[in-house]
Every structure is written in C-alpha cells, then in structure tokens.
Amino acid sequence: METTNTISLTNSTVPTKYWHKLEDGRVQCDLCPRFCKLHEGQRGLCFVRANEGGGIVLTTYGRSSGYCIDPIEKKPLNHFLPGTPVLSFGTAGCNLACKYCQNWDISKSREMDTLADQAWPDTIARAARALGCRSVAYTYNDPVIFHEYAIDVAKACHGEGIKSVAVTAGYVCPEPRAEFYQHMDAANVDLKAFTEEFYHKLTGAHLQPVLDTIKYIKHETDVWLELTTLLIPGKNDSDQELEEMTKWVVENLGPDVPLHFTAFFPSWKMLDIPPTPVETLERARQIAINNGVRYAYTGNVHDKAGQSTYCYRCGQILIGRDGYLLSEWNLAPEGVCNKCGATCAGVFEANPGNWGARRKPVRLMDFS
C-alpha cells in the first residue's frame, strides 16, 4: 500500500533489514503483508516505518506511549505464570486499520507526542526486574511494527531472567516472523474473525496470513500460545462462524490452545454497534467446548465461571478467577490437577503470583 505522508525523522530512528528497492525508485517494506511501497520521506500505513536515504527505517526505537504494570491475565494470558505482574508498553501506530480499535488513541496516533516515555532495552529489563515483574509485554499496539525494538528489549530481558510476551494481530511476513518469535516466550494472537470479508472490510487486512502465523507459533516454536477474538454483534458472532473457527483451532492447533472470547464496546469508527451481550460470550464459549477446546474463556465482563480454568478430565476448578483476581488454585507443582492428575497445558510455577487486579503506571526515568 502506498502512502503520501511525509515525516520528520528523529534520533529514535534505526535502520531495518526487511525491505527491497523497486525499479521505479521506491522502496518496498517487507515486514508485513501490506508491502507498503514508499518514496523518500514517506511512511507506511503503520506510521512508524519510513523510507529514509533509500531504505526502510524504524522511527520510534526507544520511545513508548507509556509503561504500566498489569496482571498477566489482562493480556489476556490465563495459562502463562498466572497471578504474576507484567510490565506492559507499546509505541504508536499499527499495521492494521480496524474500524473498531479499542486502543485507537495509541494505535491510530499520527503524533510523535504520543510517545511520552523514552527507554532503551536495558533500562526496561532493569526496571522489570526491580519492579518484580516476571515478564514484559509488547502490547497496546502491535509489536510487529516495532520489530527491532521489541527484539532488543526481549534480548535484554532474557539477560535479566525476564520473559517476553507478544500481544499481536499476527499480521507479519514469514522471515521477520521467524526472527521475532525466536525471542518471545508467550503470545496472545488476536484472531479477529474467521472470514476474509471481515478482515478485508473491517481491518484492511487478510485472514490467511494470520492463520499462518498462528500455526507457525504452535508448530514451529516453543512459544506459549493463546488466542483472543473480540465478538462484535452482527459482524463475527454467528453460530456458523464460531463453529468453523473453533473446529479449525482443534484440527490445526490441538485442544490445548486457550481461546478468549471478549466483549466489544463501541469505539473509534464503530460507535453505532451495541456492546456485546454476556450471553453471546457464553454461547461462544460453549460452542468452543462442544468442539473440543479444553480451555475457553469470556473476557471484558465479570464472569467468574467463564474466566476460571477447569480440569478437562474431572471438571474441578484448577484456577479460580474473579475478574483478574485469582480465587482458587488446585494445581499441583507439576502443573497437574491435584484431584485426578490430568496435566493442565501452560507455563506454571509451583505457586501462583499474588499481584491481583492492580494496574500501576510507572515511569522508567528512575531506572536509566
């Protein structure tokens, strides 16, 4: 996709490697399937990758829209170090154009002023350790577009014993995808719908590259994977679509990949659509379970039954959740049900974290 915007690049600019020159003098970005073709000084749809000096550069390296300690369940990840705090941050821009974006003030930003905080990778890693966070999450906007920054942060974090979590739409080309997931420990991929029509009309993207990313993560990496679908009334919540999606998950990924069905609230350019009824989420969750998904959840609503983890064999609550607060823990140290011994898929420690439901904004200047 070609754009006509020009930018004033800053000292946060770093060169990238996923691009090539075209015969007409433009440069094509090969990071994601948009393949933006840019003249000198133009930036791609994502806003943060630009043609400077005949090559694609990242213009937001080391700059963030803010840092916050969240419960890991907010990402959402229910089977990855439950109860622990995660240091979350994003940058600006996005490589999708979702008309219903819930973080539109960040992902749709075209203002460098959105990037209020500056921190280099080693600073983020030190801060995460000092703040007691077990992981760092690249979230709020898609880490695909700040590929180089996210990878460098992940490397620094691993040096401090901190894990890395990608919250992503999965819209990325094969070569950069392989490099990116070498450095991630967990990912929640936003499977926005299960029709090409939805992706094309409401996100400006395509479904198949996302499915390819999901299968790649599951079968070609050791990254812990969970999926999220925001259910929008009348758009992607039909029984037929949910049947097809959940059957695809079990057939292509197996029964152990957790699915999160979350509630839509009117936002951005879709203010005329009502919020998702709780009954829709419950229906989606039941369809998933009926089709063999062992761990299906509801989100963005208060629903203890739909947000707790159950043993697929005996039905005991393994991890009770009241919002983001853990209420019960019936996993043995080996990550198995303490009643019947069935293994619960995930990344667990002997005891859960105790961060609770707190959300704590932080500034990183004290860790520089």
Secondary structure by P-SEA (a helix, b strand, c coil): ccccccccccccbbbbcccccccccccccccccccccccccccccccccccccccccccccccccbbbbbcccccccccccccbbbbcccccccccccccccccccccccccccccccccaaaaaaaaaaaccccccccccccccaaaaaaaaaaaaaaacbbbbbbccccccaaaaaaaaccccbbbbccccccaaaaacccccccaaaaaaaaaaacccccbbbbbbbccccccccaaaaaaaaaaaaacccccbbbbbbbbcccccccccccccaaaaaaaaaaaaaacccccccccccccccccccccccccccbbbcccccccccccccccccccccccccccccccccccbbbbbbbccccc
